[in-house]
Amino acid sequence: MSAISKGAIVAAMLAGFTSIGANSAASEPFKTFKPLHGISVHVGSKHAVGYYQAEGGVCELTLVVGEEPGTEEVLAVTPTRFRASVKAGQHVRFDTGEGKELAFYCGPAATAMAVETMQQTAYTPAAR
């Protein structure tokens, strides 16, 4: 399968998740989801879609992050797929490259995950 075909498939997937009607990150701090249920998160000009599988108390997360799809434009940049194994009670963070991070938390016994959009800030130590 060519890179253009793969890009078109991912673009269609991103557009499909957009129409599902998930709550925006601004309306609630955390979104929760169950195994094999899709999640869609808007982060500035980026859009992330993903799901996870529960395996032995571990959340096996798959996430695709790309530019926010337009109505009739072809994606110029290929979206990136991330995979992470997150133990129950732990979390993983993904930097979107725009000063924001997505933090994914694996619930007890991997029965649910939560995602939070976080603003990155530079740390400046107090003057002495």
Secondary structure, 3 states (H helix, E strand, C coil): CCHHHHHHHHHHHHHHHHCCCCCCCCCCCEEEECCCCCEEEEECCEEEEEEEEEECCEEEEEEEEEECCCCCCCCCCCCEEEEEEEECCCEEEEECCCCEEEEEEECHHHCCEEEEEEECCCCCCCCC
